[in-house]
Every structure is written in C-alpha cells, then in structure tokens.
Amino acid sequence: MSLVNENFLLLTPNYLFADIAQKVSAYKALHPEADIISLGIGDVTQPLCPAVIEAMHRATDEMASAQTFRGYGPECGYDFLREAIVHNHFLPRGVQLSIDEIFIGDGAKSDTGNIQELIHHDCVIGVTDPVYPVYVDSNAMAGRAGANVVYMPCNAENNFVPQIPDRHIDVIYLCYPNNPTGTVLTAQQLQQWVDYALRNDSIILYDAAYQAFITDPSIPHSIYEIEGARKCAIEFHSYSKTAGFTGVRCGYTIVPHELSATTGDNRRIPLNHLWERRQCTKFNGTSYISQRAAEAIYTPEGKEQVRKTIGYYMQNAHHMLATLRSLGHEVYGGENAPYLWMRTPEGYSSWQYFDHLLHNAHVVCTPGVGFGPSGEGYVRFTAFGTHESTAKALKRIKELKN
C-alpha cells in the first residue's frame, strides 16, 4: 500500500499567493469591467535590460551551431558566471570567496527550500514573524513543524528587529532587506546574530535576494561582510528582482568551506561538499542561456542598465511611501527595499482590508497575516508596477473613505 507523506497535510490548503489569485479571479468574473491594479504579487514589470537581451541572443546563436552547442552544463554552474560574481559583487565589498563556494541555481526560492535537506529532521528552526512562507512550508514538508519551529516576532514595538533568542535554535532564517516588511538590519545587529550562531553552533540561512535595492551605504549587502559569518552562514541571491529574471530563472547560493555541522557521533561534516553532492544528484544545472544572461549584468553596460531599472522601482517605492504616509497611514519599508508594510486602518483585519481595496479601489495588496501571526493587521505593497499603474493605484487609495 502506498502511503502519502502526511507532512503535506499539515500545510494550509493553498499557497498565499494562490489564494490571492483566486480571490482576484473571482472578483473579475463578477466584475469584468473592473480595471484591477496589482500592488501585491512581487513580480516585475520592466523588460530585461539590453545587455542581458544581447547576451541571450548570442548564447542562443551558439546553441544553433554544432561547434558552439552546449548540452548538459556543470551542475554547480559555469565558471564564467561564478568568477563574475566573485569579482563584481563580493571583492569590491572586501569579501573573499572561491568560485567553488558559489552554486548557480534557478532562483533563491528553490534553494531556500531545498537547503533544508542538509539538516537533521529534529533540528529546531527559527524564523522571523512575519516571514516568507516558503521557509516554513518547506520545513513542514520535511516534518519540521509545531515545536520544531520558533517564531521570532518582528513588529513596530521592536522596530521589526528580531530579538536574539534566549534558547537554542539550530537553524535561523534571516531575510534582509526583509520580505515582507521592507526593513533592514545594521552591521551591528547582524554581528549579534553571527555571534549567537557561533556560540550555539547554529546555522544562519541568509536570504539576500533584495540586497541590490539597498540605498543606505552603511547597510551590509552580504552577511559575509560580518566577522565570523563564513563559519556559520549560507547566503542566497536571486536575479529575479535585481535584473527582472522572474521568467528567466537564475540565482546562486554560497556555502563557505569553513561551514560545518555535527553528526550524531560528534563528527564535523563540511556542508559545501554535501550541497555539491545534493545538486549533482537532483539538479542538472541552470541553462547556459540564463547563465550568459546573468553574466551580462556584470558588464559596465549591464551594471548601469540594472541600476536604472532598480532606480525605477525605488522611485515607485518612495512615491508610495510619501503618499500613504500623507494619508495618515503607518508605513514601514520602501527606503532600502521594494516592499512597503502598512498597518491597516482601525477596524480592519488584513484580509478585510485586502477585500476593501479590491472591491472599492480595484487595487490588490497582500494580506500581512499570510506571512505569519505577527502580520495580522498589516498589508504588503510592492513597488514593481509601472509608474503609471502605481500612480493610478495611489490616486484610487486617496479617494477611499479611509
């Protein structure tokens, strides 16, 4: 008899964004004339930059010739991209990496979920609350739920900075700039987490998917800018929002050689080799065309073009932040991240305000409670729309009664 993995039955029936899509679709079916503007789902709207498109065309042409055709590539990524990452992203920040510590994948979402395969099923997981749902759901699928998950509240009362735990946590998920709150951690605050991990022999899983949106020069772009982090942290990067790769799929994960974990008989095992073994077994590598596209981001032309696109979205964020605050709303984020975290008006739960905006302004946000218990009473807005749609959505919100 085949038995189902009952851990899946512990999950909510739908992924948060599937619930949102269903609600929007149902409303559209009843109101086909409605012009719905989404400030909820974090998909991008600006096209790939010219340097990326040119690189993809060249790579596609290579695939059309027997002399330059590429079949299976290296599972952990082509050296040309790994070297570009080291020399353009990390060395300028004083971070030393070798290319075999960098693993090219198809995006941060996949790797932040898959990385927990390296972790013992009894490990205690710590997550900020609110939290990106993938961190919790992927661990629940593996049997880590209930008492194995510790929620660390991040709210206005603690300035959205998670407190250092007073108990032992084996694995800590941190995402900064944060999704969904749009807030950041200073170098000093990150150092406290690294120090905690080193004292407790814990591992930090650091999601840096939105580091390119940081505007404050004092805010770290990588946890490896923090002393000791190479011994306790794995870092995840994505080109999805940085360069509009949501439909191209490419990102990378860093597993330093110094990082290790303990077996039941107290042997220390380096995780770099285990992750390489996992990738070579379960992953055939990111496409050659996608990796050439990512490499183009690091050319002088690519850097400038990507900066302009990020600036475009941050202009939206600043406009949204100023407008919502001028209406008397309590709003966070939007300064070093493309996300804004807004407290709902008095009397509205997260889903009630979602419905209020959808029905009365034809604007879609994301209910904060979908990111965890501490998200109740908040909604998330994203800055990834066009200037025109963002301005139109803000005008509609202004015209609401509250």
N, C-alpha and C positions, 0 to 999 in steps of 0.2 A: 504494500500500500504506500502510495506517495503521500508524504506529509508536507504541508505548507510551512514556510518559515513564519511562525506566528508573531515574530517581532514586527512584521509589517502591519499586523492587525492593531498594533498599539498606536500607529500613526493616525492623524486626522484624515478623514476620507479624501480630502483634496489638498494639493499644494496651494499655499496662499494665493499665488498669482493666477492659478486656475479658477479659484473661487471668484476673484475679481473679474476675470474674463467672462465667466458665466453670468454674473450679475449685469455686466455691461451689455452682453449679447441679448439677455432677456429684455433689458430696457429698450435696446434698439429695435427689437422685434415689435414691441408695443408702440414705439415712437420712431418710425423710420425716418421722419423728417428732422430728428434731433442731430445737431452738429456736435458730436462728442469730442472733447479735447482731453487727452490723457496727460496728466502730470503725475501719474502713478507708477507704471512699469518703467524700469530703468533702462529702456532701450534707447539707442542713439538715433538721431535724425539726419546728421550731416554726412555727406558721402566720404568715402575713403579719399585720402589726400592724393594729389597727383604722383608723388614719388612712389607711393605704395602701388597705385594702379600701373605705373610703368614697370615696376619690378614684377608684378604679377603677369603682365603681358610677356615680358622677357622669359620668365620661368615657364609660361605656357608654351611659348615657341620652342623652348628647349625640349619640352615633352613631345613635340611633334617631329623630332629628328632622332633617328636611331643612334647617332653619335653622342647626343646630349640627353637622351631619355633617362629618367630616374625611376627605378622601381621602388622596392622597399628601402626606406632610409634607415639610419641608425635610430633605434627605439628611443634613445635619450636625447636626440636632437643633433642637427648638423653643427659641426664646429664653427662654421662661419657665423651663425647666429649667436652661439654661446660666447664666442670671442667678442662680438659686437656688444653684447650685454655687459660683459666684464669691463670693457674699455670705455663704454659710453655712459653706463648707469652707475657702476659701483666705484671704479677707480677715482673718478672726479670727487667722490664723497669720502675718499680715504678708506674704502672698504676693499680688502684683498680677497679675491675669490679665484679658484681654479675652475676651468671650464667643466671638469667632471663633477663639480658640485652643483651644476645647473642642469636641470632636466626640463626639456621643452615638452609641453603638453598642449591640450586643446582648450585650455582656459582654467581659471582659478576655481570655478565651481566644481569641476571634475576632481581636481587634485585635493581640494579641501575636504571633499567627501571620501575619496579613495585612500588618503593618507592614514586614516584610522585603522586600515588593515594591518599596519605595523604594530598596533597597540594591543596589549592583552585585553581580553574581554572583560576582566574585572576592574580595569582602570577607572578611576573617578575623573570625570570630565568637568571642567569649569568653563562656563560661557557667560558673557555679559548679557544682561537683560535690559532692554531689547536686544535681539540677536538675529543675524541672518539665518533663516530656518534650516538651510542645508546642514549647518554644523550639528544641530540637534537631531534632525531626521536621519542623517546618515549613520550616526551613532546608535540611534534607536533600532535601525535595521540590523545592526550587528549585535543587538542585545544589551546595549548600554542605555538604560532609561531609568526613570524613577530615582532611587537613591544614588545611582551612579552619575547623575547629572546635577551639578551645583550651579544655581543661577546667582549671578552677581549683579544686583540691581544698579542701573545707571539712570539717574533721574535728575531733575532740576535741583533737588536738595543736595546732591553731591557733585553738582556741576558735570554730570554724566561721566565721571571718572570712577571706574570700578575700584572698590576698596581691596587692598591686599587681604587675602583670606586669613582667618585665624585657625584654619585647619589645613590638612594636607590635601592637595589636589594634584593628580598625576599629570594631567594634560590640560592646558589652558588655551582656549581660542581667543585671540585678540584681533580685531579688525580696525585699522586706523589708517587714514581717515575713516570714520565709522559709517557703516551701513547698518541701521537706517538713520542714525541721529545726525550725521554730518559733523560730529565733533572730533577733536584730535587729542593726542597725548603729547606732553612735552618730553624732552630728553630725560629730565629728572624723573618724571612719572614712569617712563619706560624702564629706566635704570632700576627702579624699585621692583618692577615685575621680573626683570632679569635676575636681580639679587635673590628674590623669592624662589625662582626656579632653580638657581644654583644651590641654595640652601636645602631645598626639598627634593633635589634630584627629579625635578619636573621638566616637562617639555612644553614650550610655547609654540603654538601654531599661529603664525602671524600673517594675516591676510592684508597685503599692501596693495590691493587692486586699484585703489584710488589715490595712490601717492602722487601721481602726476598733477593732481588738482591742488596740491598744497601751494599756498602763496606766501605764507609766513616763513621766512628763511631760517627761523630758529626751530622749526618743527622737523624732526627726523623723517626722511623718506624711506629708510630701511632700519629694521631692528638691529642690523649688524653695525650700525653707527654707535651702538651702545656696547660698552666694555663687557666682555663675558658672554655676549649673545651667541657667538659661534658654538659654544658648548651646550646650549640649551634650547635653540630656536630653529624652526623650519619656517621659511618665508615663501609666500605665494604672490605671484604677479600675473597680471592679465593685460592684454592689449585691447580687450573688448571696449572699455570706456576710454582708455588712453588714446586709441587710434581708430576707434569705430569698427573693431573686429568682431562685433557681436554675431555677424553672419559669416565671418571668415574662420574664426576659431583658432586662437593661438595664445599661449601664455607660458609661464615657466615657474618651476619650484626649485628652491635652493635647499639642499641638505648638506650642511658642512661636514667635513671629515671628522671633526672633533666631537660631533654629537653622537652619543651612545645611550643605550638603555640596558636595563638589567634583566637577566633571565631568572627563573625560579631558583637556580642553584648558584646565584650571585656572580655569573659571568657578565662582563660588559661586552655588548654587541654594537658595533658601529651601524648606524641606521642608513648611511649613504649606500652601502652595498646592498642592504635589504630592499631599499626603494628601487635601486637599479634592477635587482632581481625581479621585483614585482612588475616593473614597467616592461622589462624584456619578455615576461611571461604573458601579461594581459593587454599590452598596448603595442600596436605596430608603428607608432610614431606619428607625429603631426605631418601633414602633407608638405612636400617640398615647396609647392607654390605658396602656401601660407607662411612658411619659414622665410622664404625670399622676401615676401611682403613685409614681414616683421623686421627683417634686416634693414630694409629701406627706411624705416623710421629713424634709424641712427645716422643716416647721411645728413650733411648740413641742410640740404633742401627739406628732407623729411622732418628733421627736428623743428625747423621753422614752421612748416605747414601744420604739424601736430600741435605746436604751441598756439597757433591761431585758432584751431578748432577747439582746444581746451578753453582758450580765452572767450570764444563764442558762448560756450555753455556757462562759463562762470559769469559772463555778463547777464545771462538769464538769471543765475542764482542771486546775484546782487540786486537785480531788479525785483525779483520775487521777495527777497528778504526785506528790502526797503518798503515795498508796497504792503506786505502783510503786517509788518510792524506798525506802519502808519495807520492801519485799520484797528490797531489795538490788540493784535494777536501776539501771543507769547511764542516766539520762534527761535530755534537754535540751528546751528549749521549754516551752510550757504556761503561761508567765507574761505574755507580750505577744502571744501568738498562740494560735489554737485547735488547734495541732498539737503533738504530742509525739514526740520522736525517741529511740528506746530502743535501746541496744546489746543484741544477742541474747545469751542465756546461752552460756557456753563450750561449744563443740562444735556449735553450730547456725549454719548459713548463714541468710540472710534468708528464702529460700523454705522451708527446713526448719522454721524457727520458725513461719512462716505456717501450714504444714501441722500442726505440733504444736498450735497454738492452735485451729485449725479442728476437728481431729479429737478433741482431748481436752477442750477448753473450749467448743467451738461459738462461738468468738469470731473475728471477721475483722479482721486488721490489713492493712497494705500493706507488702510486702517492700521494704526500702530499696534493694536492688540495682536495682530497676526505675527508680530515679531517677538512676542512673549508677554507675560503678565504685566511687566512694567511699562509696556507700550500702550496699555489701556488709557484712554483719554488723550491720545495723540494721533496725528496722521502724518504721513510722509509725503512730501512733494519732491519731484525730481526736476532738474534743470536741463534735461536732454531734449526738450522740444525745440521748435524753431522760434526765432524772435517773435514772429507774427502770431503763432499759436499761443505762446506764453503770454504775450501782451493781451490777447483776446481773452484768455482764461482769467487773467488778473482783473480785467475790466468787469467780467461777469461776477467774480467774487466780490468786488467792490459794491456791486449793485444789489447784493443779497442783503437781507434784513439784519444779519448779524455776521 
